[in-house]
Amino acid sequence: YFMAVLYVSGLLPMVVLYELRMILKSCVNEDPFIMRNVTSLKRIGLISLLIGVIFVTKAILFLTYLTLVVIFVFALAALFCYVMADVFEEAVKHKEEIDLTI
């Protein structure tokens, strides 16, 4: 079970890194307020929440202080990503509205 937790918690951040790469690529292209970034932030939030849940199940079986820290960090990261996704979604709406008026 512990090896499965380690493998999953090691593979899921690879998806997070890919999504972050897509967000940074759009920022480099000077177009950060697109729906693709909103989708990426929501995926990162979901993956962070999933990692937190995986470590909650690990904490039920084998509780350590580091496990509690990981749960807290990933829950906070999920919350942050969902809030940023909502902010970006509003920014996309405003940007589209401004683009239509010009």
N, C-alpha and C positions, 0 to 999 in steps of 0.2 A: 504494500500500500504506500509506504513512504517513498519508494522509487517512482511510483506513478505520480505522486504529488510533485516530486522534484522535476520529472520530465514535463508534466503539463505546465507547471509554473515556470519552466524554462522555455517552453515553446510558445506560450501565449505572448510573452513580451516581444517575441520576434514579430508578431503581427502588429503590436503597438509601435515598434520601431518603423515598420513599413508605413503605417498610417501617419506617423510623425514626419517621415520623409516626404510623403505626399503633401502634407500641410506646409512644410518648409519650402518645397518646390514651388508651390503656388505663391508663397511670400516672395521668393526670389523673382518670380515672374511678375511681381507687383500687382497681383490680383488676389489678395487674401480673403476677400469676402465673397466666397462662392459656396454653393450648397454642398459641394464635395467636401469642403472642410468641416461643415456641420455634420455630415455623415461620418467623417473620420473621427471627430471628437466624440460622437455618440458611440461609435465602435470601441474607442479607447476606454470610454466610461464603462461600457458593458464588460469588456475584458478585465478591467480593474476590479469590477464588482465580482466577476466570476473567480478571479484569483483570490479575492477576499473570502468568498464562500468556500473555496477549496481549503484555505487555511483555517477556516472555522471548523470544518470537518476534521482537519488534522488536530486542532486544539481540543476537540472532544476526546480524541484517542490519546493524544500525547501533548500536554500543555507545557509550553515554555514561554519565557518572557519575550523572546524574539518572535515567536509566533503571534503573540498579542500585538507587538509592534508592527509586524507585516500586515495584520488584519486592519489595524488603525490606518496605516499609510495607504493601503489600497482602497479602503472605504473613503478616505479623504480625497484620493486621486479621482475616484469615480464621481464623487460629488462635484469636484472642481471641473471635471470634463463635461458633465451634464450642464452645469451653469454656463460654462464657456460656449457650449453648443447653442444654448438658448440665446446668449448674447450675440453670437455670430449669425444666428438665424435672423434676429432682428436687424442686424447690420446689413445682411443680404437684402432684406425687404426694403430698407431705407435706400440702399445703393441702387436697387432696381427702380425704385420710385424716382430717385434723382436722375438716373440715366434716361428715364422716359420724358422728363420735363425739359431736358436740354435738347 
